[in-house]
Amino acid sequence: MELTPKVRCALAVARQYPENLGHVEQVARVCERLFDALRPLHGLGDCEGELLLCAALLHDIGLSLGLSGHHRTSFQLILQAELPALSAGERLIVANVARYHRKSHPSPRHEHFAELAPPEQETVRRLAALLRVADGLDRAHENAVTDADASPAGENAWIIRVSGSGDLDTAIWGASRKAGLFEEVYGVKLRMAPAHGRG
């Protein structure tokens, strides 16, 4: 994970919540791999990739105040956090991406999502879809996945192949459960498989 100024300040905030640090660092690593492998599909640039890593590192800080609604708590904590390398607009994008790592999909009915301009809303949707899959791949918080790649798999379908020494079945199951937003945003069917399996 490249520690740019934006990512570095997000990591500094994440380290204030050490109980989940291993998980969020793992999710950020997987996000980075998925972002690179899926560039032909998402069409985003390096700046958006940095924001994804920031959101990945911060998506679970709300757990410090309890499990219930922690995605919304993370949103609020990100808005209040010391993140000097992020502009106000970037901070709002990161907070929204983290907020949508679980539960509801992004919706104009949600006040803080509605504050974003349409292009920024689309960025949030695309990044949140990637974050959900990466988060699902570490469902057991065991760092099972060490690498992930993606490629087209026929018409209107993509496959993500994962490798690692841990329980890949649970990782694939976790990611498949969280693939709904990805399929909605990108208009493709998402398949998951071990890197050395037949998929």
N, C-alpha and C positions, 0 to 999 in steps of 0.2 A: 504494500500500500504506500503510494507516494505521499509523503507528508508535506504537502503544500501549506502555505499559511492558513488557508481556510480549514483544511483537514486537521492541521495541528491544533488550532484553537478548539475545534469540535472534540478532538481527542482529550484535550485538557479538561473540558467540561465532563466528558464521559468518565474520566478518571476520578471525578468527585463522587461517583456512584460505583464503587469497586465490586459490589456484589454481582453485577451483571457484565463486568468489563470483558471477560473472556467470550461471552456470547456475542456482544455487540461488535467486538473486533473480528470475530469469525464471520458474522453477517456482512461486515464491511468488506472483508477479503473476498467473499463469494460475490457480493455486489460488483466489485471491481472486475472480476472475471466475466460475469454475465454481461456487464455493460460493454466490455470490449468484444465479446463473442456475438452480441446481438446488435452491433452498430448498424448493419444493413437493414435491420428491422426498425429500430427506434429512431435513427436519424439524428441523434443528439450529439453535441460536441463535448469537448473536455471540460468546459465550464459547468455543464450540467452533470457530468460525471463527478466532479468535485462535490457538488451539492448532494448528490446521491450518497457519497461516502459520509458526508456530514450527517445526513439524516439517518444513515445506518448506525453510526456511532451513538446517536442520541435518541434513537426510537424508543428505548426502554427506560429512560431515566424516570419516567413517571411511576415506575414500579416502586420507587422509593417511598411513595405515599399510598401504596396499596395496589392490588391487582385490578380491582374493579375500575373500569374506565381509564386504565393507565395510558392508553393511546391519547386520550384528550388531555390528561395531565402532562404527558410529555410535550404536547403542543404548547401548553402554557409555560412550562419550564424553559423550553427553548426560546420563547419570546423574551423571557426574563434573564436568560443566561448571558454571561460575559463572552461574546463572540465578536471581537473587534474586527476581524478580517472579513466579516460578512456585511454587506449593505443591508439596509432595512428590507428591501425587496427580496434579497437572497435569503435572509433569515425567515421571512414569511413563507417562502417556497419550502425551505428545509423543514420548518415546523409543520406545514401541511403534509409533506411527504411522510414524515414520522407519524402524524396523526392518522394517516390512512394505511398504516402497516397492518391493520386488522379491522374487523367489523365492517362498518359502512363504506361503500365506495364514494369517491369524491362526488359532491353534488352542489349545484348552485344554490340549493336551499340552505346549505351550511354557511353561516355568516362569514367566517374567515376565508373560506375557499372563494366565496363570491367577491371578496375584496380584490382578488387577483384579476388581471386582464386576461382575456381569452387565451393568448399564447402561453401565459404563465400557468393557467389552469391546465392546459394540455401537457405542459412540462411536468406538473405535479402528477397528473394521471399516469404518464409514461414512467416516471421514476418510482411512484408508489407501487405500480405493478411489478417492477423489478425487485423492489424491496420486499414485497410480500413473498415472492418466490424464494429469495435468498434467506429470509427469515424462516420459511418453512423447511428449508434444507438444513437448518440447525434446530429443528423442533426439540430434539432431546438435549440440546445444549451440551453436546459431546464432541463437537468439532469433527464430526464423522467425514465431512467432505473436504478434501484437500485441493480438488480442482474441478472445474466445470467448463464445459464447452457447449456450443449450440450451433445448429445448422438447420437449413430447410429440410423438411421431411415430407416431400410431396406437395401437392397444391393446397395452399392455405393451412399449412401445418409446419411447426418447428419442433425439434427435439433437443432437449438439454440432457447431455450425458455427464454423469458425475463419477468421480473416482475418489478413493480414500480407503483407509484401513478400518473405518468404523462401520456402524450399522447403516448401510446405504438404503436398505429397504424402508426403514423408518424415515430417513431423510427424504426419500422420493415420495413416500406417502404424505409427509408433512407439506412438501412443496406442491404436490398435486391438489391437496385440499385448499391451497391458497392461490390457485391458478386462475380463478374466475375473473379477477380484474384484468389480468394479463390478456386473457382471451378476448375480453370485452374491448379493451383499449386497442389492441393490435389486430383484432379481427382474424386471428389464427387459432387453430387448435394446438395446445401445448402438450407434448408428450415428455415423459421423464424416463430415463433408463440408466443403468450402470454403464460406465464407459466401455467395459469389456463384455457386456451382455449383448444379446441380439436385439433388445429394445423393441 
